């Protein structure tokens, strides 16, 4: 099996997840062999592309879709399939995701119809999973959902990521006095 990079975040001074992924020789070789093209865009207030049949082969690297390893400046984080995602829903009453200052929002519509939203702000990144059939209009926002009692550690980890996205700072990497890391 090919190498799979860790889907965990990166430190403030450490390499971006994309920079680590692009250093894997097997990934670069697979990209050259397949030369995958991104799927056609979907109408939305931010870039959304469709997952293609060729993208499915990227799963061996822990990805939902290929990203060009030879691009000068790739994303802070690719669309991970191995990272836990916070379930979310489109909400017309929520703050629109397309206008937040310093926030990069891109989407990937998976072949099963669900939508993965990747939010990046500086070195912080997280993914949200939106149920099949949901589209996002210009004034729509996203409401994250989590059953706190089902997995409180995962909830706290996603909450830290969301906070980092909101304030534009990398997630904290350790506990201080009286805290516990997940």
N, C-alpha and C positions, 0 to 999 in steps of 0.2 A: 504494500500500500504506500502511496506517496506521502510525503511529509505534510502535516497539517499544522500551520502556525496556531499558536494560542489565540483565542478570540478575546482574551482579556484586554483591558485598556492599556494605555501606555502612560508612563510617568511624564511629568512636565519636561524633563530633560532627555527622556528616552526617545527612541525612534517611534514614529507613527506606525500604526498597525500595517498600513499599506506599504511602508518602506521595508518592513520585515517580510511581508508576503512576497514582494517583488524580488527578494534575494534568494528565493528557493529555486534552484536550477530546474527541478521537475516542472514547476509552474510555468517558468519562462519557456521551456521546451514545449509543453502542452499548448500554450498560447500560440507559439509559432506554427505548430502543426495544425491547429484548428482555425486560426485567424478568425475568431468569433466576431460577429458584427452585433451591435446592440439591437434589441427589438424595437419595433416602431414605437414612437412616443404615444402616450395617452394624454388626452386633454386634461390639464389640471393647472392650478396657479403656480406650480413649481414643476421641475422636470420629473416625469414618470415614464419609465420605459417598461416594455413587456419582456418577461423572461422567455427565452427561446429554447428550442430543443437542444441546441448546442450548449446553452448555459447549464443544462442539467449535468453535464460532465464535470463542471466545476465543483460539484459536491464532494469529490474526492479530496479537495483542498479545504473543505469546510465552508464553501461559498454557495450562495444562491445564483450568482452570475459571475461571469468573467470580468475582470478589469484589466486593461492594457498595462502590462508590467513595464513597458518601455515609454510610457507617457512621462513627460517632464515632471508634472505635478499631479499625482493621483489623489484620490480622496483620502481624508484622514483615516477612514476605515471603509473597507469594502462591505458588501452585503453578506454578512456572515450567516451561515445556516447552523453553525454550531453554538452560537451565542443565544442565551435565553432572551426572548423578546417579551416586552410588556404588552399585554392585550390592550387595544384602544378602540374607540368608536368615533365616528365623525359626529360633531355636534355643532349645529348652526349657532348656538348661543355661546360657544367657547371662543376664546381669543383666536383670531385667524392665524394659522401657522405661516402664511406667506409673507407677513409683514414684520416679523420680529427682527429687530436690529441685530446684526452679527450672526444670525442663525441661518445655516445652510440646510435646506430641506430637499431631499430627493426621494423618489419612490421607485419601487420595482413591483410590478404586477406579476405575481407568480402564476404558473400554468393552472393551478387549482382555483384561481380567481381571487385569492387573498392579496392584500396590498401590504408590502413592507415599507415603512417610512424610516428613513435614516436621517437623524437630526445631528448636526455637527455645529459646534461653536468653539472655535479655537482648537485645543487639543482634546476636548471632550466630545464623545459620540455615543449615541444609543439608537436602538432600533425599536420600532413599535409595530405590532401586527394588527392589521385591520381586517375584519371578516370579509369573505368573498361578497362581491356585489356592491360594495360601498365605494362611492366616488367622492371626491372632495372638490367643492366649488370654491370660487374666489373668496367668499366671506366665511367659509367654514373653518372651524378649529378642530382640534382633536382632544378627546377626553380619555386619559389613560385609566385602565381598570386593573384591579388586582385583589384577589381574595387574601387579605392580610393573614388570616389564620391558617390558610392552606400552606404557606411557605413564608414565614416572617423574615427569614434571612434574605431570600430573593427580593422581597418587597423593599427591604432596607437598601440593598445593593442598587436596585433600580431607582429608588428615591434619591440616592447619592448621585447617580448619573444624571437624573433629571435636574437636580439642583445645579450640577456643574454646567449643564447645557444652558439653564436659565441665567446664570451669572457669568458665563463665559470663562470659567476656571476649570482646570482639570480636577477629577474626583480626588478626594483625599485618600492617601494610601496608608493608613494605619490608624490605630486608635490612640486617643489621648487618655488622660486619666479618667477612669470610669466609663470608658467606651469599649466596645467589642467590635472587631472587624468580622465580616462574613467571609 
